[in-house]
Amino acid sequence: MKVAWIDCSAGASGDMLLGALLDAGADLAYVNAAVAAVDPSLAVQTSRTARHQIAALKATVEVNGTPHPEGPAVAVPEPEAGHGHGHGHGHGGHSHSHGPTRPWSEVRRILEAAELPESVRERALDTFARLARAEANAHGVDVEGVHFHEVGALDAIADIVGVAAASVSLQLERIVVSTIALGGGRQVRGQHGGIPIPGPAVLHLVAEAEAPVIGGTAPYEMTTPTGAALLATLADEFGMMPPMRVGRTGVGAGGRDPVEVPNILRVIVGETAERAATQLVYETNIDDLDPRLWPPILQRLLDAGASDAWLTPILMKKGRPAHTLSVLVSSTNADAVRRVVLTETTAIGLREYDIRKHAADREFTSVDVDGQAVSIKIARYDGQVVNVQPEYEDVVTAAAELKQPVKAVMARAVAAAAHFWN
């Protein structure tokens, strides 16, 4: 499985992410084709640089062939006007100049109409939507009242669509994002007054994504709203670097070179050393639930994102028969699973512990059994097929359609799938 770990220990911005992904092997031509599909005046150029003597790639947005300095992207129209947040990384770009703006609805329409790969469009729309929600929350306006500065919007489009395209170009199957450094220090001055660091929009973005954060070591804005929105969209999970065989490291440079920390963001791309992921197990003992309720509860847990859920008969104190409910779940879906347990069962508490789950890579195909399609799950370990199994529900459906015994259809599906072992 191709995995990437994004190291945000020095913060994040759109240009830093874009530079790091391109340095990690993303196709610049693919990125520029996507950016130009949204606005033909836009292009991304790269140059080699260094931060604290660490080699890095600087991604620069060009508008009609002219390098474009980073600037504020978001505005809120008067009279509700507040302090839009700087798009550039750590440069104090919070003050706004009044000028033409594009409402969020127009930016959305442009992205929806552009000839983009659907996966790129979805990531770009999700990022802009997160950014619009955060700015609306920060300024106390409706999300449709959020406007993007005409020039700042072009910069944000290039960064956001560019990062979306770069991540798709790398064909990543899983993205893990580190704890995000937000920065701190003295307030900066905007057109309408002081703005605290971290800014309100950034805090809304990381709260919505449930992302782990720290203040950081530098006395300025280390993570911009655009950077935070992109990380929230890209992250499959947050945490330390997963077990992996490192293939390539991309280093993206920010727009300044402070003394406190090298102003870089790193993307480490590789293959999982083994498909071993940290999972949680929740358990609780229940002796007072109508047993007829267990089947729908188990299904609700799976629908909430549990990897597995099962019951174990036990004997509790005073000889009472009971069940232990066990649920296997990733940290991403843990809250939803806890909610199901505590609202759908009679449990008033549950135990939690970490485990390591090892799983073979799997893929799905289908075979034909007398005109009925039956899904087949193929499991591979180190590239070798280790299991081929028909999906039971498909077998049951096919047996009903064919008016044949389930065991007979199962045997024929297994026989039809035998060639997958080769």
C-alpha positions in Angstrom: 0.0 0.0 0.0 1.4 3.4 -1.0 1.3 5.7 2.1 2.4 9.2 2.8 3.2 10.9 6.1 3.0 14.7 6.2 5.3 16.3 8.8 3.8 19.6 9.9 6.2 20.2 12.8 7.0 23.6 11.3 3.4 24.4 10.3 1.7 24.3 6.9 0.5 26.5 4.1 -0.8 25.8 0.6 2.5 26.6 -1.1 4.5 24.5 1.3 2.2 21.5 0.7 2.4 21.9 -3.0 6.2 22.2 -3.0 6.6 19.1 -0.8 4.2 17.0 -2.9 6.0 18.0 -6.1 9.3 17.3 -4.6 8.0 13.9 -3.6 7.4 13.0 -7.2 4.0 14.5 -8.1 3.7 15.4 -11.8 4.1 19.2 -12.4 2.5 18.9 -15.8 -0.6 17.2 -14.3 -0.8 19.8 -11.6 -0.5 22.7 -14.1 -3.1 21.1 -16.4 -5.6 21.0 -13.4 -4.8 24.6 -12.4 -5.2 25.9 -15.9 -8.5 24.0 -16.3 -9.9 26.2 -13.5 -8.3 29.5 -14.7 -6.0 29.6 -17.8 -4.1 32.6 -16.4 -2.7 30.4 -13.6 0.5 28.2 -13.5 2.8 26.8 -10.9 6.6 27.1 -11.2 9.2 25.6 -9.0 12.7 26.5 -7.9 15.3 24.9 -5.6 16.1 26.7 -2.3 17.1 25.9 1.2 15.9 26.6 4.8 18.5 26.2 7.5 20.7 24.5 4.9 18.0 21.9 4.3 17.3 21.6 0.5 13.7 22.3 -0.4 11.4 23.0 -3.3 9.6 26.4 -3.5 6.3 26.4 -5.5 5.4 29.8 -6.9 2.0 30.7 -8.4 2.3 32.7 -11.7 -0.6 34.8 -13.0 -0.3 35.4 -16.7 3.4 34.5 -16.5 4.2 36.9 -13.6 5.2 35.5 -10.2 2.4 36.2 -7.8 3.3 37.2 -4.2 1.2 35.4 -1.6 -1.6 37.5 -0.2 -4.9 37.3 1.7 -7.5 35.1 0.1 -10.6 35.6 2.2 -12.8 38.6 2.8 -16.1 39.1 4.6 -18.3 41.7 3.0 -19.3 44.8 4.9 -21.1 45.5 7.2 -20.1 42.2 8.8 -16.5 42.7 7.7 -13.9 41.0 9.9 -10.3 40.1 9.6 -9.6 37.8 6.7 -6.7 35.5 7.3 -3.4 35.5 5.5 -2.9 32.9 2.8 0.9 33.0 2.8 2.9 31.2 5.4 4.0 33.1 8.4 4.3 36.6 6.8 1.7 38.5 8.9 -0.5 38.9 5.8 -3.7 39.5 7.7 -4.5 43.0 6.6 -6.9 43.4 3.7 -7.1 45.8 0.9 -10.5 46.5 -0.4 -11.0 45.3 -3.9 -12.9 42.9 -6.2 -14.1 39.7 -4.5 -15.7 36.5 -5.6 -18.4 34.9 -3.4 -17.9 31.3 -2.3 -20.8 30.3 -4.5 -18.9 31.6 -7.6 -15.7 29.8 -6.6 -17.8 26.6 -6.2 -19.4 27.1 -9.6 -16.0 27.6 -11.3 -14.7 24.4 -9.7 -17.8 22.4 -10.7 -17.6 23.6 -14.3 -13.9 23.1 -14.8 -12.7 20.0 -16.8 -11.0 18.4 -13.8 -10.6 14.7 -12.9 -13.4 14.0 -10.4 -11.1 13.0 -7.6 -9.2 16.4 -8.0 -12.5 18.3 -8.1 -13.8 16.6 -5.0 -10.7 17.4 -2.9 -10.6 21.0 -4.1 -14.3 21.6 -3.4 -14.0 20.0 0.1 -11.0 22.2 0.9 -12.7 25.4 -0.2 -15.9 24.4 1.6 -14.0 23.9 4.8 -12.2 27.2 4.4 -15.6 29.0 3.8 -17.2 27.4 6.8 -14.2 28.3 9.0 -14.2 32.0 7.9 -18.0 32.2 8.3 -17.7 30.9 11.8 -14.8 33.2 12.6 -16.7 36.3 11.5 -20.2 35.3 12.5 -21.7 35.4 9.0 -23.5 32.9 6.9 -21.2 30.7 4.8 -22.6 32.2 1.6 -21.5 35.6 2.9 -17.8 34.6 2.6 -16.0 36.2 -0.3 -12.6 35.5 -1.8 -10.4 38.4 -2.8 -10.1 38.5 -6.6 -6.3 38.2 -6.5 -6.1 36.1 -3.3 -8.7 33.7 -4.8 -6.4 33.0 -7.8 -3.6 32.2 -5.4 -5.8 30.0 -3.3 -7.2 28.2 -6.4 -3.7 27.5 -7.6 -2.6 26.1 -4.2 -5.8 24.2 -3.4 -6.4 22.7 -6.9 -2.6 22.2 -7.3 -2.3 20.2 -4.0 -5.4 18.2 -4.8 -4.0 17.3 -8.2 -0.5 16.6 -6.8 -1.9 14.2 -4.2 -4.0 12.4 -6.8 -0.9 12.2 -9.1 1.1 10.4 -6.4 -1.7 7.7 -6.3 -1.6 7.6 -2.5 -3.8 5.1 -0.8 -3.4 6.4 2.7 -2.3 9.8 4.1 -1.3 10.3 7.7 -0.8 13.8 9.0 1.4 14.7 12.0 0.5 16.9 14.9 0.1 20.4 13.4 2.2 23.3 14.7 0.0 26.4 14.7 2.4 29.1 16.0 1.7 31.8 18.5 3.1 35.1 19.9 1.8 38.6 19.7 -1.4 39.5 17.9 -1.0 40.9 14.4 -2.7 43.9 13.1 -5.5 43.6 10.5 -7.4 46.4 8.9 -10.1 46.3 11.6 -7.9 45.6 14.6 -5.8 42.9 16.3 -5.9 39.2 15.3 -4.8 36.5 17.8 -2.5 33.7 16.8 -3.6 31.0 16.1 -6.4 32.7 14.2 -10.1 31.8 14.7 -10.4 30.2 11.3 -7.5 27.9 11.8 -8.8 26.8 15.2 -12.2 26.1 13.7 -10.6 24.0 10.9 -8.5 21.9 13.2 -11.4 21.4 15.6 -13.7 20.3 12.8 -11.1 17.8 11.6 -10.3 16.7 15.2 -6.7 17.2 14.3 -4.0 17.2 17.1 -2.2 20.5 17.4 0.6 22.3 19.3 1.4 26.0 19.6 4.8 25.6 18.0 8.2 27.3 18.6 7.9 30.3 16.4 6.2 33.6 17.4 4.1 34.0 14.2 1.3 32.2 12.3 2.9 28.8 11.3 -0.2 27.2 9.8 -2.5 29.3 7.6 -6.2 28.7 7.1 -5.5 27.3 3.6 -2.9 25.0 4.9 -5.2 23.8 7.7 -8.1 23.2 5.3 -5.9 21.2 2.9 -4.5 19.0 5.7 -8.1 18.4 7.0 -9.1 17.3 3.5 -6.1 15.1 2.8 -5.8 13.3 6.1 -7.1 9.8 6.4 -5.8 9.9 10.0 -3.6 11.9 12.3 -0.6 10.5 14.1 3.1 9.5 14.1 4.8 8.1 11.0 3.2 4.7 10.2 5.3 1.6 9.7 6.7 2.0 6.2 9.6 1.5 3.8 10.5 5.1 2.9 10.7 5.6 -0.9 11.0 9.4 -1.3 11.0 12.5 0.8 9.6 15.8 -0.5 10.5 19.1 1.2 8.4 22.2 0.5 9.7 25.7 1.5 7.6 28.5 3.0 7.9 32.1 2.0 10.2 33.1 4.8 13.3 31.8 6.6 13.0 32.5 10.3 15.7 31.7 12.9 13.5 29.7 15.2 12.7 26.7 12.9 13.4 25.6 9.3 10.3 26.8 7.4 9.6 23.6 5.6 6.9 20.9 5.4 7.9 17.4 4.6 6.0 14.6 2.8 7.5 11.1 3.3 6.2 8.6 0.7 6.7 4.9 0.8 5.1 1.5 1.0 3.7 0.1 4.2 6.2 -2.3 5.7 3.3 -4.5 6.6 -0.4 -3.7 6.8 -0.4 -3.3 10.6 -2.5 -0.5 11.9 -3.2 0.5 15.5 -6.9 -0.2 16.3 -9.0 0.1 19.4 -11.1 -2.6 21.0 -14.1 -1.6 23.1 -15.7 -4.1 25.4 -18.6 -4.2 27.8 -20.4 -6.9 29.7 -24.2 -6.8 29.4 -26.7 -9.1 31.2 -30.0 -7.2 30.8 -30.6 -6.6 27.1 -33.3 -8.3 25.1 -31.3 -10.8 22.9 -33.5 -10.0 19.9 -31.9 -6.6 19.8 -28.3 -7.9 19.3 -28.4 -8.4 15.5 -29.5 -4.8 14.6 -27.0 -3.4 17.2 -24.1 -5.4 15.6 -25.2 -4.0 12.2 -25.4 -0.5 13.6 -21.8 -0.8 14.9 -20.6 -1.9 11.5 -22.5 0.9 9.8 -20.8 3.4 12.2 -17.4 2.3 11.0 -16.4 -0.7 13.2 -14.1 -3.1 11.5 -15.7 -6.0 13.4 -18.2 -6.5 16.2 -19.0 -9.8 18.0 -20.6 -11.3 21.2 -19.0 -13.8 23.6 -21.3 -15.7 26.0 -20.2 -15.3 29.6 -21.4 -16.1 33.1 -21.4 -13.1 35.5 -21.7 -12.8 39.2 -24.5 -14.7 40.9 -24.6 -17.0 37.9 -26.3 -14.6 35.6 -25.9 -15.4 31.9 -24.6 -12.5 29.9 -22.6 -11.4 26.8 -19.4 -9.5 26.3 -19.8 -7.1 23.4 -16.4 -6.5 21.6 -15.9 -3.9 18.9 -12.8 -3.4 16.8 -12.5 0.1 15.4 -10.0 2.7 14.1 -9.5 5.9 16.1 -11.2 7.8 13.3 -14.6 6.1 13.9 -14.2 5.5 17.7 -16.6 8.3 18.8 -19.4 7.0 16.5 -18.9 3.5 17.8 -19.0 4.6 21.4 -22.2 6.5 20.8 -23.9 3.4 19.3 -22.8 1.2 22.3 -24.0 3.7 24.9 -27.3 4.7 23.2 -28.4 1.4 21.6 -27.5 -1.1 24.4 -28.0 -1.0 28.2 -24.3 -0.5 28.9 -23.3 2.5 30.9 -19.6 2.2 30.4 -17.0 0.4 28.3 -13.4 -0.7 28.4 -10.8 0.5 25.8 -7.4 -0.9 24.8 -5.1 -0.6 21.8 -4.1 -3.5 19.6 -2.2 -4.0 16.4 -4.1 -5.4 13.4 -2.4 -7.2 10.6 -4.3 -7.6 7.4 -3.6 -9.0 4.0 -4.1 -6.7 1.0 -7.5 -7.5 -0.6 -9.2 -6.8 -3.9 -12.6 -7.6 -5.3 -13.8 -9.1 -8.5 -16.7 -11.2 -9.5 -17.6 -14.5 -11.2 -20.7 -15.6 -13.1 -22.8 -18.5 -11.8 -25.6 -19.2 -14.2 -26.0 -15.5 -15.1 -25.7 -14.3 -11.5 -22.8 -12.1 -10.5 -21.1 -13.2 -7.3 -18.4 -11.0 -5.7 -15.1 -12.6 -5.0 -12.6 -11.3 -2.3 -9.0 -12.0 -3.1 -6.4 -11.7 -0.3 -2.7 -11.2 -1.0 0.3 -11.3 1.3 3.6 -10.1 0.0 2.1 -10.2 -3.5 1.0 -13.9 -3.2 -2.6 -14.9 -3.2 -3.4 -16.5 0.2 -7.2 -16.6 0.0 -10.1 -16.5 -2.5 -13.6 -16.4 -1.1 -17.1 -15.7 -2.5 -19.1 -13.0 -0.7 -21.7 -14.9 1.2 -24.6 -12.4 0.8 -24.1 -12.5 -3.0 -24.2 -16.3 -2.9 -27.5 -16.2 -0.9 -29.0 -13.8 -3.4 -27.9 -15.9 -6.4 -29.3 -19.0 -4.8 -32.6 -17.4 -4.3 -32.7 -16.2 -7.9 -31.7 -19.6 -9.2 -33.9 -21.5 -6.8 -31.0 -23.7 -5.8 -29.4 -24.6 -2.5 -27.0 -22.1 -1.1 -24.3 -24.8 -0.6 -24.6 -25.7 -4.3 -24.2 -22.1 -5.5 -21.3 -21.6 -3.0 -19.5 -24.7 -4.4 -19.9 -23.5 -8.0 -18.8 -19.9 -7.1 -15.7 -21.4 -5.4 -15.0 -23.5 -8.5 -15.5 -20.5 -10.9 -13.0 -18.5 -8.8 -10.3 -21.2 -8.7 -8.2 -19.6 -11.4 -7.5 -16.6 -9.2 -5.2 -18.8 -7.2 -2.8 -19.0 -10.1 
